[in-house]
Amino acid sequence: MLKGCQINVTYQAIGNNAEPKKYPIHPLGLVVTDDGIYLLCTIKDRTEVSTLHLRRFVIAEPTNTPINIPVDFDIDKVASTSFHIKRSEKPVKLKMRISKTEAKRLEEAPINQTQKISTIDEQWSTVSVATEDSDHLRRWIQSLGKDVEVLAPEELRAEFLSTVTAEMIEMQAELERLEGQVLQTQEIKEWSNWVKTFQRQIETYRKFSPHQRKDVLQKLLTFVDVHLIDNQTHWLEIQFKVPLVGDLLVYKDPKQKDLGYSLKDGVTALMVEQVSRPYSKKKPIETKA
């Protein structure tokens, strides 16, 4: 392990009928507990850290292949999580405000003999107990959620307040993100409704008299110029007062429109080619004498 190389092991897992298995491991550290010595390692190409008891190793053969250490590996964190390692040799004098339901559970299964429960009202009780200061204790308190409030010691109370504050900040950020998505969805819906309204309005323009059409065009256009190319072809140069030509929504991801969009500005000028059809001479109608 000190050489930083993998080990090919044969390991006997727990179980009466379990057969020993062979596989390479990446040794990361040793943890000494009351019930023995454990090796922290990763197995094969996995990234999660496993804990293997040394007394269950049947064969261990060192290799020259370097180990792979997980990027976020922290031996103290893994050891505390896996083995409930104490943070202090001194017991912590814990005092909590706890819900009636959880108080009843602690009455049936007390933490230890020092536990005392006092009723505050119909909904809440106070629990006082001297217990070991460990990560396991913190995970248990955190699992109770809104049913518990740490009152003492002050250091532990501050620790949980800090955790709650950080979670609230994360929730607020997520809420703002979701609100932004809702707002973008509303804007897209409003844009879609505006387009539909504009389309209906265009249809009504088709029924306008020439004088009504002229009034509408004067509100939208700055000028219209005609450029004659030849006897049959000419160009219309149309200048709008606002950039209506070619403006559109550009989605960040067309397949996930809720991720948002940006508005691409259009232009105010438009060139239109007009080709006149040649007039064909009509065949004179023959009249009978």
DOPA-286658 format. One record per residue (C-alpha): residue in three letters; residue number from 1; y, z negated, x negated. Coordinates in nm, 4 decimals, padded with zeros to 6 digits. Layout:
> ALA; NUM; Y; Z; X
...
% end
This chain:
> MET; 1; 00.0000; 00.0000; 00.0000
> LEU; 2; 00.2373; -00.0777; -00.2882
> LYS; 3; 00.1877; 00.2771; -00.4202
> GLY; 4; 00.3119; 00.4214; -00.0919
> CYS; 5; -00.0039; 00.6244; -00.0305
> GLN; 6; -00.2258; 00.6769; 00.2719
> ILE; 7; -00.5582; 00.4967; 00.3123
> ASN; 8; -00.8747; 00.6365; 00.4684
> VAL; 9; -01.0258; 00.3521; 00.6677
> THR; 10; -01.3253; 00.2727; 00.8830
> TYR; 11; -01.2093; 00.0257; 01.1468
> GLN; 12; -01.4076; -00.1849; 01.3928
> ALA; 13; -01.2012; -00.2217; 01.7097
> ILE; 14; -01.2478; -00.5082; 01.9563
> GLY; 15; -01.5473; -00.4588; 02.1853
> ASN; 16; -01.9165; -00.5354; 02.1817
> ASN; 17; -02.0239; -00.1708; 02.2004
> ALA; 18; -01.7351; -00.0142; 02.0080
> GLU; 19; -01.8405; 00.2029; 01.7158
> PRO; 20; -01.6366; 00.1867; 01.3915
> LYS; 21; -01.3975; 00.4817; 01.3628
> LYS; 22; -01.2752; 00.6659; 01.0553
> TYR; 23; -00.9162; 00.7887; 01.0222
> PRO; 24; -00.6258; 00.7970; 00.7742
> ILE; 25; -00.3481; 00.5389; 00.8096
> HIS; 26; 00.0040; 00.5022; 00.6706
> PRO; 27; 00.0368; 00.1332; 00.5640
> LEU; 28; 00.3861; -00.0079; 00.6240
> GLY; 29; 00.3598; -00.3854; 00.5809
> LEU; 30; 00.1619; -00.7058; 00.6291
> VAL; 31; 00.2242; -00.9853; 00.8796
> VAL; 32; 00.0672; -01.3287; 00.8379
> THR; 33; 00.0085; -01.5230; 01.1625
> ASP; 34; -00.1867; -01.8335; 01.2638
> ASP; 35; -00.4913; -01.6253; 01.3572
> GLY; 36; -00.5016; -01.3997; 01.0513
> ILE; 37; -00.3355; -01.1184; 00.8569
> TYR; 38; -00.2346; -00.7947; 01.0268
> LEU; 39; -00.1507; -00.4574; 00.8750
> LEU; 40; 00.1406; -00.2672; 01.0298
> CYS; 41; 00.0741; 00.1067; 01.0063
> THR; 42; 00.0840; 00.4450; 01.1735
> ILE; 43; -00.2403; 00.6311; 01.2396
> LYS; 44; -00.2891; 01.0011; 01.1555
> ASP; 45; 00.0243; 01.1943; 01.2627
> ARG; 46; 00.1413; 00.9418; 01.5215
> THR; 47; 00.4858; 00.7818; 01.5013
> GLU; 48; 00.4194; 00.4597; 01.6957
> VAL; 49; 00.3389; 00.1553; 01.4832
> SER; 50; -00.0059; -00.0059; 01.5250
> THR; 51; -00.1237; -00.3540; 01.4239
> LEU; 52; -00.4728; -00.3732; 01.2690
> HIS; 53; -00.6443; -00.7038; 01.1859
> LEU; 54; -00.7630; -00.7055; 00.8214
> ARG; 55; -01.0958; -00.8683; 00.9052
> ARG; 56; -01.1921; -00.5659; 01.1219
> PHE; 57; -01.1679; -00.3201; 00.8302
> VAL; 58; -01.5165; -00.2005; 00.7288
> ILE; 59; -01.4100; 00.0400; 00.4530
> ALA; 60; -01.0707; 00.1139; 00.2952
> GLU; 61; -01.0354; 00.4014; 00.0485
> PRO; 62; -00.6958; 00.4689; -00.1163
> THR; 63; -00.5677; 00.8267; -00.1515
> ASN; 64; -00.2891; 00.9979; -00.3440
> THR; 65; -00.1252; 01.1380; -00.0285
> PRO; 66; 00.2222; 00.9874; 00.0332
> ILE; 67; 00.2778; 00.7949; 00.3541
> ASN; 68; 00.5233; 00.8971; 00.6266
> ILE; 69; 00.7580; 00.6157; 00.7306
> PRO; 70; 00.9050; 00.6383; 01.0842
> VAL; 71; 01.2823; 00.6869; 01.0780
> ASP; 72; 01.3562; 00.3787; 01.2922
> PHE; 73; 01.0913; 00.1512; 01.1413
> ASP; 74; 01.2044; -00.2126; 01.1109
> ILE; 75; 00.9301; -00.4505; 00.9996
> ASP; 76; 01.1123; -00.7604; 01.1295
> LYS; 77; 01.1659; -00.6039; 01.4710
> VAL; 78; 00.8052; -00.4833; 01.4995
> ALA; 79; 00.6670; -00.8181; 01.3853
> SER; 80; 00.8855; -01.0133; 01.6271
> THR; 81; 00.7901; -00.7869; 01.9171
> SER; 82; 00.4174; -00.7766; 01.8437
> PHE; 83; 00.3526; -01.1380; 01.7391
> HIS; 84; 00.6212; -01.3455; 01.9171
> ILE; 85; 00.7477; -01.4660; 01.5822
> LYS; 86; 00.9814; -01.7615; 01.6037
> ARG; 87; 01.3472; -01.7153; 01.5203
> SER; 88; 01.3812; -02.0783; 01.4253
> GLU; 89; 01.1500; -02.3693; 01.3525
> LYS; 90; 01.3656; -02.5897; 01.5750
> PRO; 91; 01.2968; -02.5698; 01.9486
> VAL; 92; 01.5756; -02.4365; 02.1675
> LYS; 93; 01.7020; -02.6617; 02.4481
> LEU; 94; 01.7171; -02.4027; 02.7227
> LYS; 95; 01.9075; -02.4538; 03.0467
> MET; 96; 01.9135; -02.1862; 03.3160
> ARG; 97; 02.0329; -02.1317; 03.6691
> ILE; 98; 01.7398; -01.9678; 03.8401
> SER; 99; 01.6632; -01.8325; 04.1866
> LYS; 100; 01.4527; -02.0251; 04.4361
> THR; 101; 01.1683; -01.7737; 04.4091
> GLU; 102; 01.1469; -01.7931; 04.0282
> ALA; 103; 01.1865; -02.1728; 04.0395
> LYS; 104; 00.8800; -02.1939; 04.2626
> ARG; 105; 00.6823; -01.9831; 04.0141
> LEU; 106; 00.7807; -02.2166; 03.7293
> GLU; 107; 00.6741; -02.5164; 03.9372
> GLU; 108; 00.3303; -02.3596; 03.9723
> ALA; 109; 00.3123; -02.2441; 03.6078
> PRO; 110; 00.5541; -02.4532; 03.3952
> ILE; 111; 00.6676; -02.3377; 03.0521
> ASN; 112; 00.5567; -02.6679; 02.9004
> GLN; 113; 00.5596; -03.0431; 02.9690
> THR; 114; 00.9321; -03.0810; 02.8931
> GLN; 115; 01.0295; -02.8563; 03.1844
> LYS; 116; 01.2539; -03.0095; 03.4525
> ILE; 117; 01.3740; -02.8374; 03.7713
> SER; 118; 01.6714; -02.9560; 03.9792
> THR; 119; 01.7788; -02.8036; 04.3102
> ILE; 120; 02.1381; -02.6776; 04.3324
> ASP; 121; 02.1302; -02.5399; 04.6881
> GLU; 122; 01.8994; -02.3388; 04.9132
> GLN; 123; 01.9166; -02.0356; 04.6856
> TRP; 124; 01.9407; -02.1711; 04.3300
> SER; 125; 01.7915; -02.4318; 04.0972
> THR; 126; 01.8503; -02.5512; 03.7418
> VAL; 127; 01.5689; -02.5363; 03.4847
> SER; 128; 01.5833; -02.7359; 03.1610
> VAL; 129; 01.3142; -02.7056; 02.8947
> ALA; 130; 01.2665; -02.7407; 02.5186
> THR; 131; 01.0764; -02.4364; 02.3940
> GLU; 132; 01.0382; -02.2220; 02.0828
> ASP; 133; 01.3200; -01.9820; 01.9989
> SER; 134; 01.1526; -01.6400; 01.9931
> ASP; 135; 01.1957; -01.2786; 02.0948
> HIS; 136; 00.9249; -01.3348; 02.3535
> LEU; 137; 01.1490; -01.5939; 02.5222
> ARG; 138; 01.4377; -01.3461; 02.5305
> ARG; 139; 01.2238; -01.0677; 02.6796
> TRP; 140; 01.0997; -01.3049; 02.9487
> ILE; 141; 01.4530; -01.4127; 03.0431
> GLN; 142; 01.5680; -01.0511; 03.0464
> SER; 143; 01.2781; -00.9551; 03.2733
> LEU; 144; 01.4085; -01.1961; 03.5392
> GLY; 145; 01.7233; -00.9870; 03.5773
> LYS; 146; 01.9656; -01.1082; 03.8440
> ASP; 147; 01.7423; -01.4090; 03.9232
> VAL; 148; 01.8547; -01.5989; 03.6143
> GLU; 149; 02.1696; -01.7075; 03.4304
> VAL; 150; 02.1515; -01.8725; 03.0887
> LEU; 151; 02.3715; -02.1846; 03.0798
> ALA; 152; 02.2736; -02.3282; 02.7404
> PRO; 153; 02.2625; -02.3156; 02.4464
> GLU; 154; 02.5988; -02.1424; 02.4063
> GLU; 155; 02.4693; -01.9043; 02.1363
> LEU; 156; 02.1922; -01.7740; 02.3624
> ARG; 157; 02.4314; -01.7467; 02.6587
> ALA; 158; 02.6750; -01.5423; 02.4459
> GLU; 159; 02.3878; -01.3211; 02.3308
> PHE; 160; 02.2892; -01.2366; 02.6885
> LEU; 161; 02.6512; -01.1870; 02.7952
> SER; 162; 02.6902; -00.9385; 02.5104
> THR; 163; 02.3752; -00.7545; 02.6203
> VAL; 164; 02.4920; -00.7431; 02.9829
> THR; 165; 02.8354; -00.6191; 02.8761
> ALA; 166; 02.6806; -00.3386; 02.6703
> GLU; 167; 02.4579; -00.2393; 02.9637
> MET; 168; 02.7597; -00.2393; 03.1971
> ILE; 169; 02.9485; -00.0102; 02.9581
> GLU; 170; 02.6522; 00.2277; 02.9486
> MET; 171; 02.6240; 00.2208; 03.3284
> GLN; 172; 02.9988; 00.2839; 03.3629
> ALA; 173; 02.9742; 00.5814; 03.1270
> GLU; 174; 02.6800; 00.7185; 03.3257
> LEU; 175; 02.8707; 00.6628; 03.6520
> GLU; 176; 03.1719; 00.8532; 03.5164
> ARG; 177; 02.9429; 01.1357; 03.4061
> LEU; 178; 02.7866; 01.1577; 03.7529
> GLU; 179; 03.1301; 01.1432; 03.9175
> GLY; 180; 03.2362; 01.4321; 03.6941
> GLN; 181; 02.9333; 01.6327; 03.8056
> VAL; 182; 03.0116; 01.5601; 04.1714
> LEU; 183; 03.3752; 01.6651; 04.1184
> GLN; 184; 03.2662; 01.9885; 03.9495
> THR; 185; 03.0256; 02.0565; 04.2356
> GLN; 186; 03.3078; 02.0030; 04.4859
> GLU; 187; 03.5348; 02.2369; 04.2874
> ILE; 188; 03.2640; 02.5035; 04.2829
> LYS; 189; 03.2171; 02.4603; 04.6577
> GLU; 190; 03.5926; 02.4858; 04.7153
> TRP; 191; 03.6058; 02.7978; 04.4966
> SER; 192; 03.3170; 02.9505; 04.6920
> ASN; 193; 03.4875; 02.8663; 05.0236
> TRP; 194; 03.8142; 03.0205; 04.8957
> VAL; 195; 03.6324; 03.3417; 04.7997
> LYS; 196; 03.4707; 03.3636; 05.1436
> THR; 197; 03.8064; 03.3000; 05.3111
> PHE; 198; 03.9706; 03.5647; 05.0931
> GLN; 199; 03.6959; 03.8143; 05.1801
> ARG; 200; 03.7504; 03.7526; 05.5512
> GLN; 201; 04.1229; 03.7916; 05.4994
> ILE; 202; 04.0708; 04.1273; 05.3257
> GLU; 203; 03.8685; 04.2442; 05.6250
> THR; 204; 04.1621; 04.1607; 05.8529
> TYR; 205; 04.3944; 04.3651; 05.6277
> ARG; 206; 04.1916; 04.6751; 05.7071
> LYS; 207; 04.3052; 04.6468; 06.0680
> PHE; 208; 04.6743; 04.6162; 05.9770
> SER; 209; 04.9296; 04.8794; 06.0600
> PRO; 210; 05.0927; 05.0663; 05.7659
> HIS; 211; 05.4007; 04.8444; 05.7965
> GLN; 212; 05.1892; 04.5233; 05.7870
> ARG; 213; 04.9971; 04.6501; 05.4837
> LYS; 214; 05.3244; 04.7201; 05.3052
> ASP; 215; 05.4411; 04.3610; 05.3625
> VAL; 216; 05.1156; 04.2219; 05.2201
> LEU; 217; 05.1259; 04.4484; 04.9118
> GLN; 218; 05.4861; 04.3545; 04.8370
> LYS; 219; 05.3794; 03.9893; 04.8154
> LEU; 220; 05.0948; 04.0709; 04.5731
> LEU; 221; 05.2276; 04.3579; 04.3627
> THR; 222; 05.5118; 04.3992; 04.1165
> PHE; 223; 05.4940; 04.7797; 04.1115
> VAL; 224; 05.2618; 05.0787; 04.1426
> ASP; 225; 05.3098; 05.3783; 03.9095
> VAL; 226; 05.1410; 05.7174; 03.9473
> HIS; 227; 05.0514; 05.9101; 03.6295
> LEU; 228; 04.9624; 06.2738; 03.6927
> ILE; 229; 04.6886; 06.4027; 03.4603
> ASP; 230; 04.6301; 06.7493; 03.6127
> ASN; 231; 04.6372; 06.9147; 03.9514
> GLN; 232; 04.3358; 06.7193; 04.0705
> THR; 233; 04.3481; 06.3951; 03.8703
> HIS; 234; 04.6013; 06.1140; 03.8570
> TRP; 235; 04.6054; 05.7482; 03.7538
> LEU; 236; 04.7415; 05.4583; 03.9578
> GLU; 237; 04.8857; 05.1779; 03.7432
> ILE; 238; 04.8925; 04.8655; 03.9620
> GLN; 239; 05.0763; 04.5547; 03.8383
> PHE; 240; 04.9982; 04.2284; 04.0200
> LYS; 241; 05.2285; 03.9251; 04.0335
> VAL; 242; 04.9388; 03.6906; 03.9460
> PRO; 243; 04.6368; 03.7518; 03.7161
> LEU; 244; 04.3834; 03.8354; 03.9860
> VAL; 245; 04.2014; 04.1142; 03.8053
> GLY; 246; 03.8758; 04.0028; 03.6422
> ASP; 247; 03.9149; 03.6236; 03.6704
> LEU; 248; 03.5826; 03.4447; 03.7049
> LEU; 249; 03.3854; 03.1222; 03.6550
> VAL; 250; 03.1918; 03.0950; 03.3267
> TYR; 251; 02.9110; 02.8382; 03.3578
> LYS; 252; 02.7984; 02.6402; 03.0536
> ASP; 253; 02.4410; 02.7088; 03.1652
> PRO; 254; 02.3914; 02.9572; 03.4534
> LYS; 255; 02.0547; 02.7943; 03.5299
> GLN; 256; 02.2088; 02.4439; 03.5518
> LYS; 257; 02.5436; 02.4906; 03.7212
> ASP; 258; 02.5946; 02.1161; 03.7560
> LEU; 259; 02.6663; 02.1032; 03.3801
> GLY; 260; 03.0099; 02.2459; 03.4542
> TYR; 261; 03.2076; 02.5615; 03.3992
> SER; 262; 03.5321; 02.7000; 03.2620
> LEU; 263; 03.7707; 02.9392; 03.4329
> LYS; 264; 03.8286; 03.2712; 03.2566
> ASP; 265; 04.1782; 03.4013; 03.3254
> GLY; 266; 04.2166; 03.7507; 03.4635
> VAL; 267; 04.4885; 04.0077; 03.3943
> THR; 268; 04.7776; 04.1358; 03.6030
> ALA; 269; 04.7329; 04.5108; 03.5381
> LEU; 270; 04.4787; 04.7501; 03.6882
> MET; 271; 04.4345; 05.1251; 03.6254
> VAL; 272; 04.2605; 05.3298; 03.8949
> GLU; 273; 04.1638; 05.6958; 03.8567
> GLN; 274; 04.2006; 05.9165; 04.1628
> VAL; 275; 04.0418; 06.2607; 04.1791
> SER; 276; 04.1479; 06.4915; 04.4591
> ARG; 277; 03.8871; 06.7162; 04.6161
> PRO; 278; 03.9777; 07.0842; 04.6231
> TYR; 279; 04.0441; 07.2141; 04.9689
> SER; 280; 03.7953; 07.4808; 05.0807
> LYS; 281; 03.9188; 07.7757; 05.2797
> LYS; 282; 03.7986; 07.7760; 05.6364
> LYS; 283; 03.6099; 08.0820; 05.7534
> PRO; 284; 03.8068; 08.2534; 06.0277
> ILE; 285; 03.6494; 08.2415; 06.3689
> GLU; 286; 03.5570; 08.5875; 06.4972
> THR; 287; 03.6612; 08.6592; 06.8536
> LYS; 288; 03.4810; 08.8950; 07.0801
> ALA; 289; 03.6743; 09.1990; 07.2047
% end
